Amino acid sequence: MKPYPTSTPSDAQSGCGGRRKRREKMLEASEIRLLMLHFLELRAAHGYELIKSVEELSKGEYSPSPGIIYPNLTLLEEMEAIQVVDAQATRKAYRLTPAGKAQLADQRETVSGLIVRLSSLAVLVNNRRIPAVEQAIHGLKVALNRRLAQEDISDAALQTLIQALHDAAEKITRSE
């Protein structure tokens, strides 16, 4: 088995090494809104309860920030998809309106996909933490970054690199 490339000082600049890794965006704002509508269809809730519902769905692997949830609650209220249950309460709880139910019904398939994606997140994270998997992913990133950091890559070399990535993706998809 070939050893994987090791990191170099330049890797620290690309997010490897001692620097904090950049986390990829988990959900788009529209997807968050659909999940919020889904949970509000089940029962009235306030923002914190919605955050906890998403966190529970992902088995603790993803928790949307209040900075994502509360502006989207305001937007959904402005869109008349949700309404406040009791305007006098100290914490606003929301419920779905008929317009929100219709919007949710139109997107049921998308919501189902989001639920599956978040539900399987813990499995994905656990499998990515297997040392051999981590090493392989890191090795691929290092090799790819080294090659793409070189100036004047020929079109032929670039096409070979792209084909190798497509081949690897296909092989991974077919693996049993």
C-alpha positions in Angstrom: 0.0 0.0 0.0 1.4 3.4 -0.9 1.9 5.8 1.9 -0.3 8.9 1.8 1.4 12.3 1.3 2.3 13.9 4.5 1.4 17.5 5.4 3.8 20.4 4.8 4.0 23.8 6.3 1.9 25.1 3.4 -0.9 22.9 4.6 -1.5 25.2 7.6 -2.6 27.9 5.1 -5.1 25.6 3.5 -6.9 24.6 6.7 -4.9 21.5 7.6 -2.4 21.3 10.4 -2.9 23.5 13.5 -5.6 25.8 12.2 -9.3 25.3 12.8 -11.1 23.5 10.0 -13.7 25.4 8.1 -17.1 23.7 8.6 -19.2 23.3 5.5 -22.6 24.8 5.4 -25.0 22.1 6.7 -28.4 23.5 5.4 -29.6 26.3 3.2 -31.9 28.9 4.8 -34.8 27.5 2.7 -34.1 24.0 4.1 -34.1 25.3 7.6 -37.4 27.0 7.0 -38.9 23.7 5.7 -37.7 21.9 8.8 -39.1 24.6 11.0 -42.5 24.2 9.3 -42.3 20.4 9.7 -41.7 20.7 13.4 -44.4 23.3 13.9 -46.8 21.0 12.1 -46.2 18.5 14.9 -46.7 21.0 17.7 -46.4 24.7 18.5 -42.9 25.6 19.6 -40.6 28.6 20.3 -37.2 29.1 18.7 -35.2 27.2 21.3 -37.5 24.2 21.0 -36.9 24.2 17.2 -33.2 24.3 17.7 -33.4 21.3 20.0 -35.7 19.4 17.6 -33.1 19.8 14.8 -30.3 18.8 17.2 -32.3 15.7 18.3 -33.0 14.7 14.7 -29.3 14.8 13.9 -28.4 12.9 17.1 -26.5 15.9 18.4 -24.3 16.4 15.3 -25.9 19.6 14.0 -27.5 22.4 16.0 -28.7 25.5 14.1 -27.7 28.7 15.7 -30.2 31.2 17.1 -28.9 33.6 14.4 -30.3 31.2 11.8 -33.6 30.2 13.6 -34.9 33.5 14.8 -34.6 35.5 11.6 -36.3 32.6 9.7 -39.1 32.6 12.3 -39.6 36.3 11.5 -39.6 35.7 7.8 -42.0 32.8 8.1 -44.3 35.0 10.2 -44.1 37.8 7.5 -44.9 35.2 4.9 -48.0 34.2 7.0 -46.8 30.6 7.1 -46.7 30.7 10.9 -48.3 32.8 13.6 -47.6 33.6 17.3 -49.7 31.4 19.6 -49.9 34.0 22.5 -48.6 37.5 21.9 -48.5 38.2 25.7 -46.2 35.2 26.5 -42.6 36.0 27.5 -41.3 33.6 24.9 -43.1 33.5 21.5 -44.4 30.1 20.5 -45.4 29.7 16.9 -47.9 27.4 15.1 -48.5 26.6 11.5 -51.1 28.5 9.5 -53.1 27.1 6.6 -50.6 28.8 4.2 -47.7 27.1 6.1 -49.4 23.7 5.8 -49.9 24.2 2.1 -46.2 25.3 1.7 -45.2 22.2 3.6 -47.4 19.9 1.6 -45.9 21.2 -1.6 -42.4 20.4 -0.3 -43.1 17.1 1.5 -40.5 15.1 -0.6 -37.8 17.7 0.1 -38.6 17.6 3.8 -38.4 13.8 3.8 -35.0 14.0 2.2 -33.8 16.6 4.8 -35.0 14.3 7.6 -33.1 11.4 6.2 -30.0 13.5 5.7 -30.0 14.8 9.2 -30.9 11.4 10.7 -27.9 9.8 9.1 -25.5 12.5 10.0 -24.3 10.8 13.2 -23.5 7.6 11.2 -21.5 9.7 8.6 -19.6 11.5 11.3 -18.7 8.3 13.2 -17.5 6.6 9.9 -15.4 9.6 9.0 -13.7 9.4 12.4 -12.3 5.9 11.6 -8.5 6.6 11.6 -7.9 4.9 8.2 -10.7 6.9 6.6 -9.4 10.1 8.1 -5.9 9.4 6.8 -7.2 8.6 3.3 -9.3 11.8 3.1 -6.4 13.8 4.4 -4.0 12.2 1.9 -6.3 13.0 -1.0 -6.7 16.6 0.1 -3.0 17.1 0.5 -2.2 15.5 -2.9 -4.9 17.5 -4.6 -4.0 20.8 -3.0 -0.3 20.3 -3.8 -1.0 19.6 -7.5 -3.5 22.4 -7.9 -1.1 24.8 -6.2 1.4 24.3 -9.0 1.5 27.0 -11.7 1.0 26.2 -15.3 -0.7 22.8 -15.0 -1.2 21.5 -18.5 -4.7 20.9 -19.8 -3.8 17.2 -20.2 -2.6 17.0 -16.5 -5.8 18.8 -15.4 -8.0 16.4 -17.3 -6.1 13.4 -15.9 -6.7 14.8 -12.4 -10.4 15.5 -13.0 -10.9 12.0 -14.4 -9.1 10.4 -11.4 -11.5 12.3 -9.1 -14.5 11.1 -11.1 -13.2 7.5 -11.2 -12.6 7.6 -7.4 -16.1 9.0 -6.8 -17.6 6.2 -9.0 -15.6 3.5 -7.3 -16.7 4.8 -3.9 -20.3 4.9 -4.9 -20.2 1.3 -6.2 -18.3 -0.1 -3.1 -20.1 -2.7 -1.0 
